[in-house]
Amino acid sequence: MYKVYEEPFGKFTQIRLRNEQTGATATLVPEFGSTLLSLLLRTKNGKLVEVIDGYQTSDELEQLEWAKSAKLSPFPNRLDKGKFTFEHETYQLPINFPGQGHAIHGFLMDKPFTMVELKTTTHFAEAEFVYTYNKELEGFPFCFETTLVFTLSENKLTCRTLVKNLGTSAMPYGDGWHPYFKLTTEKVDDLYLQLPNCQQVVVDENMIPTGEKLEYSSFSVSEQIKDAQFDTGFSVLESSAATKVVLVDTEEAATLMIEQENTTNKYQFLQVFIPPNRKSIAIEPMSCVTNAFNNHDGLFVLQPQELFDAYFSINLE
């Protein structure tokens, strides 16, 4: 029922995990951040729908506009002026968001992951990729190994991240993903959105958290997005092992569920963003709040040989 295909994608190789019976297919590029290019899932009425707003060509991928489906590591979102202090030492990371003077989204987005294993059974197809960071940047003198495991089963893709501290001292760590979702509507304005029970993270004019969090009741039940604006961080309040964001396409009677593991040191935070073209919506599971290297909200301090392990999944019904 499941097969794996390796195909050229410009100068790269793309990996397709495919359910031959349903047509559900996940397409990834391990050599460039293990970016998820495409995810085709089937609706209840049998229609195969693209649910990821991804890059169409390798040139687009290398430009990384909007960081679509990027792996955010070792910190998600913004790091204020690229600077942080850890264990009494101050570090400066390169500024890759000059408009606001920040470092943003870590530095694994374009890194060449190595394919470790491709596996198929009667129940799933799975791809495992690994990348080892060895103190290449002066501003982050730590060594860690990142393993990404993508599993396609039935009508669902599960994305699991495992990060091990390979050094001899503790290191700060935060994790996230940056997928942009769509369904069959031209704009996300026509979709319905439901968020988990959460608080809004208040930010200043440079999108850096102030430390204040507010009650947030909008979209606590399914509500049409319409002209709602989002570049908004949330702290998830639910205590369940996993929590869901739900997108509904009423035209196709299709429900997309983005589930994130939600216990301590997993994905207890969330960022929602709608780009100016409003053709998709980024729903970003995060293990910490923006600028966590400085404010420590959700920051995970990995001890030598300690492992970060968390998943999120995408399912269409």
PADO-17666 format. One record per residue (C-alpha): residue number from 1; x, y negated, z negated. Coordinates in nm, 2 decimals, m for minus. Each point is the difference from the previous one (the first is absolute). Layout:
BEGIN
NUM:X:Y:Z
...
***
This chain:
BEGIN
1:0.00:0.00:0.00
2:0.29:m0.24:m0.08
3:0.29:m0.09:0.21
4:0.30:m0.24:m0.01
5:0.12:m0.19:0.31
6:0.33:m0.19:0.05
7:m0.02:m0.25:0.28
8:0.20:m0.30:0.12
9:m0.10:m0.35:m0.11
10:0.23:m0.25:0.17
11:0.34:0.05:m0.16
12:m0.15:0.20:m0.28
13:m0.18:0.33:m0.05
14:m0.36:0.01:m0.13
15:m0.14:0.29:m0.19
16:m0.36:0.10:0.04
17:m0.19:0.21:m0.25
18:m0.31:0.13:0.16
19:m0.31:0.20:m0.09
20:m0.06:0.18:0.33
21:m0.36:0.08:m0.10
22:m0.12:m0.35:m0.09
23:0.26:m0.22:0.18
24:0.10:m0.17:m0.32
25:0.35:m0.13:0.06
26:0.26:m0.20:m0.19
27:0.30:m0.15:0.18
28:0.32:m0.11:m0.17
29:0.34:m0.13:0.08
30:0.26:0.13:m0.25
31:0.29:m0.18:0.15
32:m0.16:m0.34:m0.07
33:m0.12:0.00:m0.36
34:m0.22:0.31:0.06
35:m0.26:m0.25:0.12
36:m0.36:0.13:0.05
37:m0.09:m0.11:0.36
38:m0.34:0.16:0.03
39:m0.26:0.21:m0.18
40:m0.29:0.15:0.19
41:m0.27:0.14:m0.22
42:m0.35:0.13:0.09
43:m0.33:m0.15:m0.11
44:m0.29:0.21:m0.12
45:m0.16:m0.04:0.34
46:0.31:0.15:0.17
47:0.16:m0.32:0.13
48:0.38:m0.02:m0.02
49:0.09:m0.35:m0.14
50:0.33:m0.18:m0.04
51:0.01:m0.13:m0.36
52:0.35:m0.15:0.00
53:0.10:m0.33:0.17
54:0.34:0.10:0.10
55:0.28:m0.08:0.25
56:m0.06:0.10:0.36
57:0.36:m0.01:0.12
58:0.35:0.05:m0.15
59:0.07:m0.37:0.07
60:m0.30:m0.10:m0.21
61:0.12:0.24:m0.27
62:0.34:m0.16:m0.02
63:m0.15:m0.35:m0.02
64:m0.19:0.12:m0.31
65:m0.26:m0.27:0.02
66:m0.22:0.00:m0.31
67:0.20:0.31:m0.12
68:m0.27:0.23:0.11
69:0.00:0.34:m0.18
70:0.34:m0.08:m0.15
71:0.14:0.18:m0.30
72:0.05:m0.27:m0.27
73:0.30:0.10:m0.21
74:0.17:m0.06:m0.24
75:m0.25:m0.28:m0.06
76:m0.33:m0.09:0.17
77:m0.11:m0.34:0.10
78:0.20:m0.32:m0.10
79:0.31:m0.03:m0.22
80:0.02:m0.37:m0.10
81:0.30:m0.15:0.18
82:0.14:0.35:0.04
83:0.15:m0.03:m0.35
84:m0.04:0.22:m0.31
85:0.17:0.08:m0.33
86:0.04:0.36:m0.12
87:0.18:0.11:m0.31
88:0.16:m0.35:m0.04
89:0.13:0.00:0.36
90:m0.14:m0.24:0.27
91:m0.03:0.12:0.36
92:m0.08:m0.18:0.33
93:m0.17:0.19:0.28
94:m0.01:m0.14:0.36
95:m0.29:m0.23:0.08
96:m0.21:0.16:0.27
97:m0.30:m0.22:m0.04
98:0.15:m0.35:0.06
99:m0.34:m0.17:0.02
100:m0.04:0.04:m0.37
101:0.37:0.07:m0.09
102:m0.07:0.35:m0.13
103:0.12:0.35:0.05
104:m0.30:0.21:0.10
105:m0.10:0.36:0.03
106:0.34:0.15:m0.11
107:0.25:0.12:0.26
108:m0.10:0.35:0.12
109:m0.25:m0.11:0.27
110:0.24:0.06:0.29
111:0.24:0.26:m0.15
112:0.07:0.33:0.18
113:m0.16:0.28:m0.19
114:0.12:0.35:0.07
115:m0.25:0.28:0.07
116:0.03:0.27:m0.26
117:m0.29:0.23:0.08
118:m0.29:0.04:0.23
119:m0.26:0.25:m0.11
120:m0.33:0.13:0.13
121:m0.25:0.25:m0.15
122:m0.36:0.08:0.07
123:m0.10:m0.27:m0.25
124:0.24:m0.29:0.06
125:0.30:m0.16:0.19
126:0.27:m0.16:m0.20
127:0.31:m0.21:0.07
128:0.27:m0.09:m0.25
129:0.26:m0.28:0.05
130:0.28:m0.12:m0.22
131:0.22:m0.31:m0.03
132:0.28:m0.06:m0.24
133:0.09:m0.36:m0.10
134:0.36:m0.03:m0.12
135:0.05:m0.36:m0.13
136:0.02:m0.14:0.35
137:m0.13:m0.34:m0.12
138:0.20:m0.20:m0.25
139:m0.33:m0.12:m0.15
140:m0.11:0.35:m0.09
141:0.30:0.21:m0.12
142:m0.19:0.32:m0.07
143:m0.02:0.33:0.17
144:m0.33:0.18:0.06
145:m0.16:0.26:0.23
146:m0.34:m0.04:0.15
147:m0.20:0.29:0.13
148:m0.32:m0.05:0.19
149:m0.25:0.29:0.05
150:m0.29:m0.05:0.24
151:m0.26:0.27:0.00
152:m0.29:0.02:0.25
153:m0.28:0.23:m0.13
154:m0.36:0.02:0.14
155:m0.09:m0.37:0.06
156:0.25:m0.15:m0.25
157:0.36:m0.12:m0.01
158:0.18:0.00:m0.33
159:0.32:m0.21:m0.04
160:0.22:0.09:m0.29
161:0.31:m0.18:m0.11
162:0.28:0.14:m0.22
163:0.29:m0.22:m0.11
164:0.29:0.13:m0.21
165:0.26:m0.22:m0.17
166:0.33:0.15:0.12
167:0.21:m0.24:m0.21
168:0.15:0.02:m0.34
169:m0.19:m0.30:m0.14
170:m0.36:m0.11:m0.01
171:m0.15:m0.18:0.30
172:m0.32:m0.22:0.05
173:m0.25:0.14:0.24
174:m0.34:m0.08:0.15
175:m0.17:0.17:0.29
176:m0.27:m0.07:0.25
177:m0.14:0.06:0.35
178:m0.13:m0.25:0.26
179:m0.26:0.16:0.22
180:m0.25:m0.20:0.20
181:m0.34:0.16:0.05
182:m0.26:m0.04:0.26
183:m0.31:0.20:0.12
184:m0.20:m0.06:0.32
185:m0.10:m0.37:m0.05
186:0.18:m0.27:0.18
187:0.07:m0.18:m0.32
188:0.00:0.11:m0.36
189:m0.26:m0.26:m0.08
190:m0.27:0.25:0.10
191:0.13:0.27:m0.24
192:m0.11:0.06:m0.35
193:0.26:0.01:m0.28
194:m0.02:0.14:m0.35
195:0.29:m0.05:m0.25
196:0.06:0.19:m0.33
197:m0.05:m0.17:m0.33
198:0.29:m0.25:m0.01
199:0.13:m0.34:m0.10
200:0.13:m0.26:0.24
201:0.37:m0.10:m0.04
202:0.02:m0.38:0.00
203:0.29:m0.14:0.21
204:0.16:m0.34:0.04
205:0.04:m0.19:0.33
206:0.29:0.23:0.10
207:m0.21:0.31:m0.06
208:0.19:0.09:m0.32
209:m0.21:0.13:m0.29
210:m0.05:m0.25:m0.29
211:m0.06:0.27:m0.26
212:m0.37:m0.07:m0.01
213:m0.26:0.26:0.11
214:m0.37:m0.07:0.06
215:m0.31:0.21:0.00
216:m0.09:0.09:0.36
217:m0.36:0.11:0.08
218:m0.01:m0.05:0.38
219:m0.01:0.32:0.20
220:m0.06:0.20:m0.32
221:m0.28:0.16:0.21
222:0.01:0.04:0.38
223:m0.03:m0.34:0.15
224:0.05:m0.13:0.36
225:0.34:m0.17:0.04
226:m0.14:m0.28:0.22
227:0.24:m0.30:m0.02
228:0.16:0.10:m0.34
229:0.37:m0.10:m0.02
230:0.25:0.24:m0.16
231:0.37:m0.02:m0.08
232:m0.08:0.11:m0.35
233:0.16:0.22:m0.26
234:m0.20:0.21:m0.25
235:0.07:0.19:m0.31
236:m0.21:0.32:0.00
237:m0.19:0.05:m0.32
238:m0.14:0.35:0.06
239:0.14:0.27:m0.22
240:m0.06:0.29:0.24
241:0.28:0.20:0.15
242:m0.07:m0.15:0.34
243:m0.20:m0.30:0.12
244:m0.15:m0.09:0.34
245:m0.05:m0.29:0.22
246:m0.28:0.06:0.25
247:m0.06:m0.15:0.35
248:m0.33:0.07:0.17
249:m0.07:m0.04:0.37
250:m0.38:0.00:0.02
251:m0.01:0.01:0.38
252:0.17:0.35:m0.01
253:m0.13:0.10:m0.34
254:0.37:0.06:m0.09
255:0.15:m0.04:m0.34
256:0.38:m0.04:m0.04
257:0.13:0.07:m0.35
258:0.35:m0.11:m0.11
259:0.09:0.18:m0.32
260:0.29:m0.08:m0.22
261:0.15:0.19:m0.30
262:m0.08:m0.22:m0.29
263:0.17:0.12:m0.32
264:0.30:m0.15:m0.18
265:0.30:m0.07:0.23
266:m0.21:0.08:0.31
267:m0.21:m0.24:0.21
268:m0.18:m0.21:m0.25
269:0.00:m0.32:0.21
270:m0.14:m0.09:0.34
271:0.05:m0.28:0.25
272:m0.27:m0.08:0.26
273:0.09:m0.22:0.31
274:m0.19:m0.09:0.31
275:0.23:m0.15:0.27
276:m0.12:m0.31:0.20
277:m0.12:0.21:0.30
278:m0.23:0.19:m0.24
279:0.02:0.32:0.21
280:0.11:0.21:m0.30
281:0.03:m0.01:m0.38
282:0.31:0.09:m0.19
283:m0.08:0.21:m0.31
284:0.33:0.05:m0.18
285:0.05:0.23:m0.30
286:0.28:m0.13:m0.22
287:0.16:0.13:m0.32
288:0.06:m0.35:m0.14
289:m0.11:m0.36:0.05
290:0.17:m0.25:0.23
291:0.34:m0.12:m0.14
292:0.01:0.29:m0.25
293:0.38:m0.01:m0.01
294:m0.04:m0.33:m0.18
295:m0.34:0.02:m0.18
296:0.03:0.38:m0.08
297:m0.37:0.06:0.06
298:m0.01:0.36:0.10
299:0.37:0.02:0.05
300:0.14:0.36:m0.02
301:0.35:0.03:m0.14
302:0.14:0.32:0.14
303:0.26:0.17:m0.21
304:0.28:0.20:0.16
305:m0.16:0.30:0.18
306:m0.35:m0.11:m0.09
307:m0.27:0.03:0.27
308:m0.28:m0.23:0.12
309:m0.27:0.21:0.15
310:m0.34:m0.14:0.13
311:m0.24:0.04:0.29
312:m0.27:m0.17:0.19
313:m0.23:0.15:0.26
314:m0.23:m0.10:0.28
315:m0.32:0.19:0.07
316:m0.29:m0.07:0.25
317:m0.35:0.13:m0.06
***
